[in-house]
Amino acid sequence: MNKPRTAAAIVFLLFTTAVFSVPVLAEDEASELSFTIRTSVTYSNNGTSTWNLTKEDRSVGLFMNNSWQTVRLVNYSMPLNKTEIDEDGNPIAVLQFPKSRLEPSESISFNVSYEAVSKPRPSIDVTEEESGNLTDIPANLSEYLGSEGPWFINDTDLKNLANDLTKDETKVLAMVGNFISWIAEHIGYPSPFSKHEVPYYPNETYHERVGDCDDQAILLITLCRISKIPAYLQIGCIYDPFLFANETYWDGHVRNVQDKIGWHGWAMVYIPPWEWLPVDLTYFRDAFRSQLVNQPLKAIENAAVTLQNVLQYMNISGTKYVASSLETREFLQANGFYVYVRDEMVQNIDQEGYWSIFWGNILKGVIVVACITTVIAIFVIYSRRRRTPGPPEEQEVQ
């Protein structure tokens, strides 16, 4: 089973927003935060053939529920047909459309909305001294070691790289740390002026020496799987009150609008004794990319998913993620089909909380202005004293 065609068409395109600002309204991580996420989708047939709508076209993801986030699908413009689990274990909802196909010049639209509650995240503290070895990894995690999907674990160059980076290490965390350091030093992020419109296979990222968040994560996951370390890709969204993007891709066949929301991908790696840990190579707090070369554990301890304004959406462990994206691009372009997606994320604040933040910001502004005014006044007074002549008795007699 393929991923929903809509997701295949846009999920990696959403990763093009590489720079997120500091979330103003999500500063207080001592309490729960509430968000609303709205997604609207339009399929348009501007070609001459019939678009047969599949179950995948009618499916939407349902996010994850765990100890620190709860997400509910609260509204949907089309009747809900059923919910089920996809091949990677993600919950999805299948909608019931009024038609099963789009004839030329026809279109169909639907929208869904979610309510999310995000709690403070537990801190991640890891040290190489406490790390377990490969023998400490449970045998029942073999599904996260295979080549099914975009993981080229039999690629000669990638195998040589993984072996070179792990040959002197015995601890799993040290091995993963070496992978992080190498990627941080040798793999750059795509230029905003480049057209990076399809995800890369790991060998492409390795040879091109460039890749965005999911590309670099896929490379890391591949190196881990080659080294018998279980790993998979995780996707989530980030609330950013200052973000707005309106982009088109694939010769205009996909248009995406992001309002206060950015999508992001990172690796999940099994490292004993801590078990599953996030490894984020492109977006993390309180650190610069260059620091990962010598301080690779910051990619784990400071990963974006440790922030409350980040929600986990779906896992990819065996799906043909890259191949399905390339197939979807060909499908849309060859048939004259178009997809429009708009995502919006807002933080829900009660009246008391709103005014608390409002007056708090006002108070901060007053304090800043008062400090600046005081500094200016002191400077002016000091300058005048230096320019004012002393008393007559102190003046030089001509």
DRENMI-252944 format. One record per atom (N, C-alpha, C): x negated, y, z negated. Coordinates in steps of 0.001 Angstrom, whole numbers, padded with zeros to 6 digits, always signed. Atoms other than C-alpha are relative to their C-alpha. Layout:
BEGIN
XYZ/...
REM end
This chain:
BEGIN
-000844-001198+000000/+000000+000000+000000/-000876+001244+000000/+000745-001245-000038/-001313+003433+000905/+000543+000959-001045/-000492-001079+000847/-001080+006454-001302/+001110+000750+000729/-000998-000822-000684/+001880+008750-000633/-000652+000865+001064/+000612-000722-001112/+001239+010394+002727/-000232+001456-000355/+000187-001383+000408/+001754+013842+001219/-001276+000145-000807/+001219-000067+000813/-000946+013154-001363/-001227-000213+000869/+001145+000266-000877/-003240+011720+001308/-000329+001220+000845/+000209-001159-000854/-002780+014878+003359/-000573+001188-000745/+000361-001241+000680/-003402+017423+000634/-000834-000162-001245/+000584+000060+001333/-004837+016029-002572/-001459+000413-000001/+001405-000383-000030/-008482+016428-001527/-000168+001426+000490/+000088-001386-000454/-007777+019752+000221/+000129+000955-001181/-000188-000838+001163/-006748+021108-003171/-001302+000217-000755/+001260-000122+000702/-010319+020605-004370/-000856+001144+000535/+000826-001045-000598/-011547+023470-002187/-000114+001224-000897/+000124-001090+000956/-010907+025919-005030/-001053-000391-001021/+001123+000469+000808/-014300+025556-006658/-000235+000853-001236/+000298-000915+001087/-014355+028544-009005/+001277+000284-000776/-001128-000281+000879/-011961+028757-011934/-000419+001052-001008/+000303-001009+001001/-011779+031696-014285/+000374-000527-001376/-000325+000409+001357/-011522+031477-018059/+001476+000261-000264/-001430-000187+000217/-007846+030936-018959/+000291+000904-001189/-000247-000975+001046/-006679+033957-020956/+000982-000515-001036/-001053+000398+000918/-003539+032445-022457/-000263-001358-000639/+000278+001318+000554/-005162+029123-023285/-001200+000029-000936/+001160-000147+000860/-007730+030462-025716/+000128-000798-001289/-000198+000626+001291/-006201+029000-028887/+000183-001499+000188/-000085+001441-000165/-006976+025299-028878/+000249-000692-001330/-000328+000589+001290/-005776+024728-032449/+001444-000478-000034/-001404+000381-000036/-002171+024139-031399/+000352-000509+001389/-000452+000512-001284/-000139+022633-028580/+000200+001135+001003/-000290-000921-001085/+000115+024385-025213/+001042-000647+000896/-001077+000504-000848/+003127+024050-022935/-000096+000635+001376/+000091-000468-001368/+003120+024323-019149/+001182-000518+000820/-000941+000450-001017/+005577+024109-016276/-000728-000053+001329/+000631+000188-001321/+004370+022764-012927/+001105-000208+001015/-001006+000109-001061/+006449+023223-009785/-000692-000289+001323/+000530+000354-001311/+005780+021625-006422/+001130-000021+001014/-000968+000052-001094/+007675+022216-003187/-000712-000493+001252/+000590+000634-001181/+007057+020236+000006/+000976+000126+001165/-000797-000033-001231/+008299+020729+003573/-000713-000799+001074/+000490+000724-001169/+007840+018272+006439/+000687+000571+001226/-000558-000567-001233/+008312+019749+009911/-000498-000786+001202/+000342+000702-001236/+008405+017915+013219/+000024+000992+001147/+000126-000931-001111/+007129+020312+015860/-000491-000691+001268/+000456+000754-001154/+006212+017525+018272/+001152-000509+000848/-001010+000548-000911/+008107+015431+020798/+000421-001419-000377/-000354+001355+000432/+008229+012077+018964/+000732+000042-001332/-000748+000088+001255/+010264+010899+015982/-000955-000260-001166/+000770+000220+001226/+008756+011116+012471/+000824-000928-000891/-000668+000957+000872/+009849+007976+010618/-000530+000170-001418/+000414-000289+001364/+009748+008920+006947/-000093-001288-000812/+000237+001217+000763/+008287+006192+004746/+000251+000241-001489/-000122-000124+001453/+008600+005464+001044/-001117+000883-000550/+001126-000813+000452/+005174+007075+000641/+000273+001487+000213/-000348-001401-000250/+006516+010307+002182/+000979+000524-001051/-001026-000391+000967/+009270+010310-000445/-000471-000110-001446/+000512+000255+001340/+006999+009642-003426/-000750+001194-000566/+000758-001039+000712/+005597+012042-006016/-000634-000629-001225/+000677+000499+001191/+003123+011411-008812/+000682+000477-001266/-000649-000328+001276/+004285+011468-012443/-000988+000369-001101/+001028-000353+000985/+001021+012462-014171/-000195-001157-000990/+000298+001002+001022/-000251+010554-017214/+000561+000452-001342/-000371-000287+001383/+000942+010335-020801/-000970-000740-000907/+000937+000596+000941/-001567+009733-023575/+000050+000768-001309/-000044-000589+001343/-002470+010910-027061/-000117+001516+000009/+000142-001463+000002/-003226+014478-025957/+000786+000701+001106/-000867-000684-000956/-000841+015150-023092/+001269-000823+000235/-001293+000597-000321/+002827+014457-022426/+000595+000789+001159/-000533-000661-001194/+004266+015241-018978/+001291-000699+000410/-001298+000541-000408/+007901+014791-017925/+000446+000615+001318/-000652-000503-001218/+009557+015085-014522/+001384+000465-000417/-001247-000539+000547/+012450+017396-015393/+000997+000437+001068/-000911-000412-001072/+013879+018557-012058/-000482-000553+001330/+000321+000472-001341/+014044+017172-008518/+001200+000284+000887/-001076-000452-000890/+016041+018500-005584/+000653-001143+000757/-000562+001189-000626/+016574+015038-004085/+000301-001030-001090/-000293+001033+001011/+018170+012122-006000/-001213-000895-000236/+001089+000888+000359/+015706+009914-007841/+000418-001441+000280/-000338+001366-000387/+015748+006473-006247/-000517-001013-001018/+000593+000907+000981/+013362+004677-008610/-001370+000507-000405/+001386-000239+000401/+010090+004854-010499/-000729-001335+000036/+000792+001221-000073/+007291+002350-010075/-001464+000330-000222/+001440-000148+000203/+003553+001807-010461/-000721-000305+001306/+000719+000249-001254/+001182+002113-007510/-001146-000975-000245/+001033+001031+000080/-001775-000168-006799/-001135+000347-000944/+001030-000410+000946/-004096+001867-009027/+000549+000187-001410/-000590-000086+001328/-001681+001769-011958/+000612+001335-000345/-000584-001316+000255/-000320+005305-011561/+001526-000042+000108/-001458-000075-000130/+003375+005987-012235/+000392+000978+001103/-000496-000875-001057/+005210+007451-009229/+001524-000039+000014/-001451-000069-000179/+008785+008530-008516/+000297+000004+001492/-000409+000070-001396/+010472+007654-005220/+001349+000698+000136/-001222-000770-000193/+013101+010154-004064/+000845-000603+001110/-000930+000472-001035/+016131+009428-001926/+000324+001149+000940/-000234-001037-000992/+016194+011526+001250/+001343-000230+000709/-001264+000163-000736/+019419+012200+003184/-000193-000571+001402/+000282+000555-001326/+017709+011023+006374/-001304-000785-000062/+001182+000850-000006/+015093+008423+007204/-000997+000388+001081/+000919-000426-001049/+013513+010228+010148/+000267+001442+000383/-000108-001375-000493/+012860+013657+011599/-000154-000013+001510/+000082-000146-001448/+013653+014268+015232/-000733+001294+000323/+000679-001249-000371/+011772+016984+017164/+000804+001236-000410/-000566-001279+000468/+012449+020493+015747/+000730-000131-001329/-000642+000157+001301/+013822+019037+012491/-001036+000108-001123/+000863-000069+001175/+012418+019569+009017/+000799-000409-001232/-000637+000354+001267/+013152+018518+005460/-000876+000504-001130/+000737-000558+001130/+012172+020051+002126/+000513-000598-001303/-000409+000405+001346/+012214+018967-001492/-000940+000665-000999/+000835-000560+001051/+010861+020265-004778/+000212-000769-001295/-000043+000647+001308/+010085+018827-008189/-000679+000919-001008/+000665-000764+001053/+009061+020325-011512/-000240-000887-001208/+000430+000779+001159/+007328+018975-014588/-000142+000935-001201/+000311-000688+001253/+007111+020045-018218/-001125-000767-000667/+001177+000643+000584/+003769+019348-019867/-000337+000621-001347/+000499-000446+001302/+002570+019571-023465/-001414-000528-000152/+001408+000358+000116/-001183+019584-024006/-000484+000300-001416/+000507-000150+001366/-002722+019025-027435/-001513+000211+000017/+001458-000126+000072/-006259+019829-028600/-000665-001347+000273/+000682+001222-000392/-008710+017278-027214/-001084-000361-001019/+001109+000400+000890/-011089+015252-029363/-001342+000314+000642/+001330-000321-000526/-014700+016334-028997/-000730-001284+000379/+000801+001134-000457/-017147+014036-027207/-001451+000239-000408/+001399-000087+000432/-020523+013509-028897/-000679-001324+000306/+000695+001223-000383/-022870+010999-027316/-001507+000204-000089/+001461-000025+000022/-026548+010185-027742/-000517-001288+000630/+000568+001182-000640/-028763+007796-025807/-000378-001061-001024/+000405+000958+001026/-029924+006215-029060/+001156-000922-000391/-001163+000785+000408/-026392+005023-029841/+000619-000783+001153/-000595+000635-001173/-025652+003817-026304/-000210-001515-000005/+000120+001432-000173/-024970+000174-025594/-000682-000352+001313/+000629+000498-001217/-026493-001963-022839/+001038-000578+000945/-000915+000587-000980/-024972-003562-019742/+000708-001229-000564/-000593+001205+000577/-024342-006724-021745/+001139+000318-000956/-001087-000397+000906/-021986-004755-024005/+001279+000377+000749/-001175-000342-000809/-019574-004065-021129/+000902-001229+000132/-000907+001156-000072/-016472-006333-021241/+000094-000560+001419/-000067+000661-001301/-016166-008850-018431/+001310+000268+000718/-001319-000206-000625/-012499-007978-017824/+000125+001328+000743/-000024-001277-000726/-013463-004656-016191/-000558-000143+001409/+000602+000250-001315/-014652-006260-012965/+000730+000728+001128/-000737-000713-001049/-011896-004473-010983/-000579+001392+000250/+000626-001315-000149/-013881-001253-011521/-001455-000107+000465/+001364+000219-000491/-017042-002737-010017/-000043-000331+001483/-000042+000486-001369/-015877-003783-006548/-000235+001073+001047/+000239-000884-001144/-016381-002274-003109/+001305+000476+000634/-001278-000401-000589/-012655-001929-002333/+000255+001484-000240/-000173-001438+000089/-011909+001720-001606/-001177+000714+000649/+001097-000758-000632/-014524+004382-000782/-001373-000304-000579/+001258+000270+000685/-017276+002765-002867/-000885-000914+000861/+000895+000755-000881/-020090+001653-000548/-001114-000644-000829/+000988+000570+000917/-021856-000569-003082/-001027-000874+000718/+000958+000809-000754/-023597-002556-000332/-000877+000822+000934/+000821-000864-000836/-025143+000452+001385/-001456-000065-000469/+001409+000203+000353/-028920-000074+001493/-000624+001221-000661/+000595-001214+000567/-029904+003543+000829/+000524+000272-001410/-000583-000252+001317/-027508+003858-002100/-000471-001034-001018/+000518+001033+000898/-028653+000547-003574/-001435+000322-000415/+001391-000361+000329/-032284+001673-003361/-000049+001170-000972/-000035-001153+000895/-031422+004985-004998/+000395-000424-001412/-000454+000449+001317/-029500+003328-007837/-001085-000794-000714/+001057+000814+000609/-032325+000845-008430/-001182+000861-000447/+001105-000894+000369/-034966+003606-008438/+000321+000788-001264/-000397-000837+001135/-032993+005594-011007/+000266-000786-001274/-000339+000803+001188/-032299+002688-013371/-001032-001063-000353/+000914+001131+000189/-035279+000329-013124/-000711+000009-001345/+000700-000068+001280/-036891+001575-016351/+000935+000221-001178/-000972-000274+001054/-033679+002017-018344/+000734-001270-000415/-000782+001134+000509/-031827-000447-020545/+001347+000435-000553/-001241-000498+000580/-029110+001744-022046/+000888+000603+001084/-000941-000445-001029/-025986+002517-020015/+000051+001522+000081/-000081-001460-000021/-025834+006179-021037/-001228+000606+000671/+001213-000502-000645/-029437+006701-019927/+000074-000190+001509/-000161+000232-001429/-028657+005145-016546/+000918+001049+000617/-000951-000989-000510/-025647+007394-016048/-000612+001387-000040/+000677-001295+000092/-027693+010374-017222/-000954+000225+001154/+000910-000121-001150/-030267+009674-014508/+000771+000279+001291/-000837-000269-001176/-027490+009587-011889/+000448+001458+000019/-000467-001395+000101/-026137+012925-013131/-001126+000959+000360/+001144-000897-000256/-029578+014560-013086/-000356+000034+001482/+000379+000047-001407/-030340+013359-009569/+001025+000731+000865/-001037-000661-000805/-026999+014517-008134/-000029+001509-000220/+000047-001439+000293/-027243+017890-009891/-001168+000676+000706/+001201-000583-000615/-030715+018430-008414/+000034-000060+001518/+000122+000232-001440/-030179+017115-004878/+001270+000225+000812/-001253-000156-000739/-026483+017553-003962/+000588+001387-000261/-000575-001334+000139/-025158+021053-003309/+001501-000008+000216/-001443-000155-000210/-021596+022318-003207/+000228+000662+001359/-000220-000587-001324/-020097+023178+000223/+000162+001520-000058/-000156-001450-000102/-020301+026800+001257/+001471+000352+000198/-001393-000411-000222/-016967+028667+001083/+000296+000324+001458/-000196-000305-001415/-017525+029473+004754/+000009-001250+000872/-000007+001244-000768/-017820+025829+005790/+001389-000620-000038/-001299+000650-000093/-014806+023768+006865/-000132-001428-000521/+000105+001318+000614/-014960+020870+004434/+001424-000532-000199/-001429+000310-000008/-011545+019434+005288/+000326-001472-000193/-000241+001415+000266/-011981+015702+004736/-000995-000456-001065/+000937+000486+001020/-013506+013837+001782/-001108-000822+000632/+001156+000741-000507/-016914+012263+002268/-000078-001389-000633/+000439+001270+000579/-017923+008661+001848/-001296+000273-000766/+001201-000279+000816/-020763+008350-000686/-001292+000073+000807/+001224-000065-000807/-023389+007688+001995/-000086+001321+000767/+000006-001309-000663/-022312+010901+003778/-000465+001088-000966/+000441-000973+001008/-022705+012944+000583/-001492-000135-000248/+001432+000245+000241/-026106+011319+000049/-000854+000547+001141/+000822-000415-001143/-027400+012012+003572/+000163+001489+000313/-000236-001415-000283/-025798+015441+004001/-000514+000902-001115/+000456-000753+001175/-026960+016504+000516/+000996+001106-000395/-001027-000963+000353/-023654+018313+000004/+001308-000745-000260/-001289+000615+000278/-020234+017498-001440/+000737+000778-001071/-000772-000702+001022/-017388+019000-003444/+000270-000943-001168/-000134+000712+001271/-016012+017687-006735/+000273-001486+000179/-000289+001423-000153/-014501+014417-005538/-001098-000721+000779/+001107+000612-000734/-017363+013761-003082/-001134-000390-000947/+001087+000276+000934/-019955+014026-005836/+000405-001063-001011/-000483+001027+000927/-017799+011968-008185/-000036-001376+000655/+000015+001279-000713/-017454+009233-005544/-001421-000539+000127/+001402+000428-000061/-021230+009159-005106/-000440-000557-001354/+000370+000460+001335/-021725+008852-008869/+000646-001353-000303/-000722+001255+000251/-019076+006115-009110/-000650-001151+000762/+000647+001037-000803/-020773+004185-006309/-001316-000438-000625/+001263+000341+000658/-024161+004363-008041/+000253-000806-001268/-000341+000752+001214/-022520+003183-011256/+000408-001425+000340/-000473+001347-000347/-020772+000250-009572/-001142-000874+000520/+001172+000754-000454/-024004-000791-007846/-000780-000524-001202/+000766+000351+001200/-025585-000868-011307/+000824-000774-001017/-000877+000805+000853/-022687-002936-012762/+000579+000794-001169/-000640-000864+000985/-021268+000015-014692/+001401+000344+000530/-001357-000283-000483/-017443+000239-014338/+000259+001498+000100/-000289-001421-000202/-016234+003572-012951/+001126+000150+001011/-001055-000319-000960/-013327+005153-011066/+000180+001510+000062/-000244-001427-000215/-012135+008554-009821/+001285+000416-000702/-001201-000561+000625/-009683+010674-011804/+000245+001404+000539/-000410-001295-000550/-007752+013673-010498/+000899+000700-001003/-000842-000773+000896/-006142+016451-012516/+000164+001415+000494/-000215-001405-000364/-004947+020027-012369/-000478+000894-001128/+000523-000982+000940/-006339+023122-014076/+000862+001256+000062/-000750-001257+000061/-004262+026077-015222/-000971+001169+000015/+000840-001189-000132/-005882+029344-014120/+000918+001177+000333/-000952-001090-000226/-003746+032492-014529/-000432+001001+001061/+000503-000963-000980/-005950+034421-012072/-000166-000595+001398/+000224+000672-001274/-005940+031913-009225/+001214+000096+000912/-001012+000089-001056/-003958+032314-006019/-000727-000289+001305/+000631+000385-001264/-004908+030578-002776/+001077-000369+000999/-000917+000320-001100/-003113+030306+000558/-000866-000422+001184/+000937+000521-000981/-005043+028036+002911/+000698-000923+001001/-000481+000952-001000/-004408+026110+006114/-001161-000907+000410/+000990+000995-000354/-006227+022976+007244/+000478-000801+001200/-000311+000924-001086/-006377+020486+010091/+000709+000717+001149/-000550-000792-001107/-005726+023083+012808/+001409+000491-000312/-001285-000558+000396/-002789+024451+010841/+001069-001015-000313/-001019+001023+000246/-001011+021129+010350/+000293-000185-001488/-000242+000017+001438/-001349+021404+006563/-000229+001406-000528/+000135-001294+000677/-000730+024591+004628/+000278-000217-001478/-000135+000176+001444/-001188+024752+000885/-000120+001336-000715/+000028-001189+000852/-000407+027532-001574/-000182-000462-001439/+000241+000309+001412/-001824+027319-005106/+000149+001288-000813/-000291-001161+000839/-000454+029751-007683/-000280-000369-001456/+000418+000241+001384/-002251+029665-011049/-000345-001461-000267/+000337+001410+000161/-003205+026036-010459/-001101-000388+000980/+001041+000554-000861/-006304+024347-009106/-000100-001486-000260/+000116+001446+000134/-006863+020652-008495/-001465-000396-000004/+001401+000325+000283/-010034+018891-009528/-000160-001513-000114/+000294+001420+000111/-011685+015469-009437/-001293-000237-000760/+001191+000352+000760/-014208+013818-011765/-000057-001520-000155/+000181+001444+000185/-015552+010356-012578/+000367-000394-001423/-000183+000638+001306/-014475+008116-015442/-000912-001222-000017/+001029+001038+000051/-017291+005795-016506/+000074-000727-001341/-000029+000779+001242/-017324+002966-019046/-001416-000061-000575/+001304-000056+000662/-020202+003586-021454/+000176-000487-001433/-000124+000499+001370/-020398+001416-024573/-000927+000779-000939/-001212+000505+000638/-019711+001905-027415/+001200+000938+000110/-001086-000983-000045/-017571+004943-026520/+001105-000379+000981/-000925+000494-001034/-015804+003101-023667/+000149+001024+001124/-000165-000863-001176/-014265+005353-020941/-000308+001455-000343/+000393-001395+000197/-015891+008783-020734/+000076+000755+001327/-000003-000802-001231/-015406+011629-018210/-001409+000459+000348/+001262-000571-000476/-018360+012714-016094/+000360+001014+001075/-000399-001077-000909/-017805+016076-014412/-001243+000695+000529/+001221-000509-000619/-020467+017196-011962/+000115+001416+000531/-000162-001309-000647/-018974+020482-010749/+000750+001038-000824/-000733-000988+000803/-016769+022089-013429/-000042-000433-001458/+000164+000340+001409/-017648+022113-017116/-000149+001298-000768/+000037-001208+000823/-017587+024573-019987/-001386+000198-000621/+001202-000376+000753/-020505+026414-021614/-001295-000580+000575/+001222+000508-000611/-023098+025236-019115/-000064+000417+001456/+000217-000272-001415/-024594+025963-015714/-000381-001292+000708/+000304+001193-000780/-024999+023428-012940/-001467-000397-000133/+001435+000295+000065/-028794+023725-013107/-000397-000682-001313/+000322+000605+001286/-028733+022655-016761/+000171-001517+000010/-000258+001436-000026/-027452+019208-015808/-001229-000799+000391/+001214+000718-000417/-030832+018326-014315/-000754-000502-001221/+000738+000365+001206/-032483+018310-017746/+000903-000322-001188/-000948+000286+001079/-029367+018073-019922/+001254-000657+000586/-001111+000630-000717/-027139+015591-018074/+001218-000306-000865/-001125+000363+000857/-024994+014774-021102/+001031+001114-000113/-000982-001086-000019/-023342+018196-020780/+001129-000289+000984/-001033+000369-000964/-021469+016738-017794/+001063-000886-000644/-000939+000843+000738/-019812+014394-020299/+000644+000787-001139/-000504-000677+001202/-019497+016414-023493/+000778+001271+000329/-000645-001265-000365/-018423+019621-021693/+000910-000136+001220/-000827+000226-001189/-016317+018041-018925/+001295+000791-000070/-001196-000842-000063/-013331+020074-017762/+001187-000630-000717/-001161+000670+000580/-010876+017449-019012/+000031+000122-001526/-000014-000230+001442/-011921+018279-022601/+000711+001295-000358/-000719-001249+000228/-010102+021615-022189/+001505-000234+000032/-001454+000175+000089/-006413+021978-023027/+000740+000449+001249/-000681-000469-001205/-005608+023749-019775/-000211-000930+001192/+000205+001010-001035/-006561+020602-017813/+000915-001194-000276/-000900+001143+000131/-004003+017836-017199/-000448-001122+000926/+000347+001169-000807/-004817+014330-015981/+001207-000392+000856/-001078+000267-000948/-002770+013432-012892/+000040-001454+000457/-000009+001348-000543/-003821+010115-011342/-001412-000570+000060/+001268+000713-000137/-006576+007493-011108/-000099-000623+001382/+000260+000672-001270/-008161+006097-007954/-001135-000983-000235/+001011+001018+000259/-009981+002803-008392/-000217-000930+001184/+000152+000916-001114/-009283+000656-005325/+000604+000479+001303/-000638-000535-001205/-007311+002784-002879/-001029+000462+001031/+000867-000477-001086/-008875+003564+000498/+000180+001513+000146/-000225-001434+000177/-009005+007205-000487/-000462+000819+001203/+000543-000771-001116/-011240+008552+002274/+000657-000419+001306/-000575+000503-001256/-009877+006330+005057/+001433+000471+000190/-001397-000417-000140/-006240+007184+004324/+000099+001488+000302/+000012-001432-000300/-007100+010902+004405/-000298+000246+001475/+000335-000146-001416/-008725+010572+007822/+001154-000462+000890/-001133+000499-000780/-005776+008514+009103/+001165+000979-000011/-001100-000948+000094/-003271+011078+007856/-000260+001229+000862/+000333-001134-000856/-005120+013913+009573/+000284-000335+001465/-000235+000424-001378/-005024+011988+012850/+001496-000139+000278/-001436+000188-000151/-001350+011112+012341/+000724+001339+000195/-000671-001302-000094/-000265+014734+011806/-000390+000725+001282/+000462-000745-001166/-002407+016246+014560/+000468-000634+001309/-000355+000672-001251/-001590+013630+017185/+001485+000119+000324/-001442+000007-000216/+002177+013916+016703/+000667+001363-000116/-000608-001322+000147/+002674+017635+016109/+000823+000125-001264/-000704-000065+001280/+003801+017094+012501/-000743+000956-000935/+000571-001001+000896/+003264+019713+009794/+000487-000232-001431/-000320+000131+001421/+003184+019672+005990/-000304+001329-000689/+000197-001213+000802/+003646+022695+003730/+000207-000370-001461/-000079+000310+001422/+002979+022376+000004/-000299+001267-000799/+000249-001114+000927/+003263+025004-002709/-000006-000552-001423/+000121+000401+001400/+002053+024310-006258/-000089+001248-000871/+000024-001112+000948/+002652+026639-009184/-000051-000557-001415/+000110+000418+001394/+001690+026297-012837/+000070+001231-000895/-000135-001126+000922/+002774+028628-015635/-000087-000518-001429/+000033+000362+001411/+002122+028580-019348/+001254+000522-000671/-001233-000364+000701/+005266+028603-021467/-000349+000523-001385/+000291-000630+001290/+005074+030974-024426/+001305+000481-000599/-001218-000489+000641/+007852+031579-026927/-000131+001491-000276/-000017-001454+000183/+008845+035148-027741/-001002+000440-001053/+000927-000362+001071/+006881+035207-030973/-001437-000139+000460/+001354+000211-000493/+003815+033745-029310/-000404+001039+001026/+000301-001000-001026/+004073+036181-026394/-000413+001318-000638/+000307-001282+000611/+004165+039247-028627/-001274-000078-000844/+001241+000165+000754/+001380+037828-030786/-001200+000175+000920/+001084-000152-000970/-000858+037536-027710/-000066+001436+000509/-000052-001361-000527/+000326+040932-026405/-000653+000977-000968/+000541-000953+000967/-000409+042842-029619/-001448-000344-000351/+001388+000378+000227/-003583+040829-030126/-000921+000605+001047/+000797-000593-001073/-004860+042002-026747/-000060+001520-000129/-000008-001450+000228/-003785+045569-027522/-001008+000378-001085/+000920-000275+001101/-005704+045434-030817/-001449-000136+000459/+001354+000163-000534/-008771+044082-029026/-000397+001201+000837/+000282-001155-000846/-008513+046939-026539/-000290+001243-000813/+000200-001174+000874/-008218+049550-029283/-001370-000065-000659/+001298+000161+000657/-011248+048140-031073/-001138+000287+000971/+001042-000237-001008/-013310+048148-027874/-000122+001483+000315/+000012-001433-000302/-012294+051732-027042/-000599+000786-001154/+000533-000695+001175/-013054+052845-030619/-001517-000151-000093/+001446+000237+000052/-016505+051253-030488/-000730+000824+001057/+000626-000763-001083/-017295+052853-027131/-000001+001481-000330/-000105-001419+000362/-016070+056243-028345/-001015+000369-001068/+000954-000259+001081/-018200+055997-031490/-001427+000069+000533/+001347+000014-000576/-021316+055112-029511/-000259+001275+000798/+000155-001228-000793/-020736+058029-027122/-000167+001210-000903/+000078-001140+000921/-020157+060451-030022/-001368+000088-000663/+001317+000009+000635/-023353+059368-031762/-001070+000448+000988/+000972-000375-001019/-025276+059742-028506/+000032+001498+000258/-000136-001430-000259/-023891+063239-027884/-000572+000819-001139/+000491-000748+001166/-024612+064423-031442/-001525-000047-000056/+001447+000152+000043/-028141+063038-031299/-000674+000837+001091/+000568-000768-001104/-028766+064659-027912/+000026+001489-000298/-000114-001435+000316/-027524+068069-029102/-001031+000416-001043/+000973-000335+001040/-029737+067951-032169/-001383+000150+000592/+001318-000075-000611/-032748+067363-029979/-000156+001265+000822/+000095-001197-000853/-031891+070346-027755/+000146+001301-000783/-000278-001233+000752/-030890+072870-030526/-001255+000511-000689/+001191-000553+000663/-033694+075255-031709/+000176-000028-001510/-000061-000002+001450/-034556+075183-035418/+000297+001389-000530/-000266-001279+000634/-033973+078041-037896/-001066+001011+000405/+000942-001042-000439/-035662+081457-037178/-001391-000137-000606/+001314+000072+000642/-038393+080847-039727/-000861-001112+000579/+000750+001098-000580/-039369+077651-037896/-000388+000248+001438/+000291-000255-001403/-039492+079271-034459/-001369+000664+000107/+001327-000537-000211/-042836+080194-033055/+000057+001519+000191/+000033-001443-000104/-043690+083879-033448/-000775+000357+001266/+000637-000373-001254/-044469+085451-030086/-000943+001171-000222/
REM end
